[in-house]
Amino acid sequence: MRPILEHIPHSQEQSFYAGSYCGQGFTFPWHYHPEWELTYIISGTGTAYTGNAIRHFGGGELALMGPNLPHCWKSNVGSEDSVSSVFFQWSADLLGDHWMEKSEFGAIRALLMNSESGLLFTGEQVESMGQQMTKLVDAPPFERLMVFVALLEKLTRLQSTPLSHGGIQYQDSTASKRIENILNYVASHYQTKIDAEQMAQLTSMTPVSFSKYFKRVFKKTFTSYLNEYRISQACGLLVRTDESVEEIADRCGYQNMAFFHRQFKTIMGQTPLKYRQQFQAAQA
């Protein structure tokens, strides 16, 4: 997937863009733009790509993307569930020139500067803030701006975790195409064995050169990336199917259950069964 530059609709009559989406699946391409973006997923599940990171997402997710950070949310292949989201996009001149340098906006400035790799917010206030965002889409312009600024200040007091650990750098069209081929190949073949030899052939490199190239661009090894992708798919199956953990592991390319459990706990911080139980408890 090669990220495309998205042009955010601007108008002299509004300080930022507020929009919503509702449809049969999230299908937006992997993209980036010079504006910040705050997105709340109202409903839907799938795989989220942010910079060099991959994760499973679900309804109730609130994420802040920094400028020019490649990102997208993709629904699970074959899913017929309806999805919806609300999002705000704004540039550095939201309140005029140099507004973030004022002392009143110190906390907001720190938040926005720390969103370079994306931030995922957690806590009891996330849902209520998502509801606020939904209402703001159709609010009068002045009220929308004032409430939005207050919302940004509230975000500074929420717990958050970085979404990625380095962006993917595109230096020329050849590099962009190479990265696009890598990501597409993993998405299509993650259920089977993928080794450095296959990837080297795909990218017209030697296995050693490919490994070095991938680590330089993605800031992680190819093996780590592949495991993150597989575990993100496993998370999706755990929350939307009744399949056993063993069946899910096999579907995601893991024949060794001990290795699957070890990778899942390393990446997700808990066991597959605990992950499923927590999701089911949240839906009860």
Order of alpha helices (4+ residues) and beta strands (2+ residues): beta-beta-beta-beta-beta-beta-beta-beta-beta-alpha-beta-alpha-alpha-beta-alpha-alpha-alpha-alpha-alpha-alpha-alpha
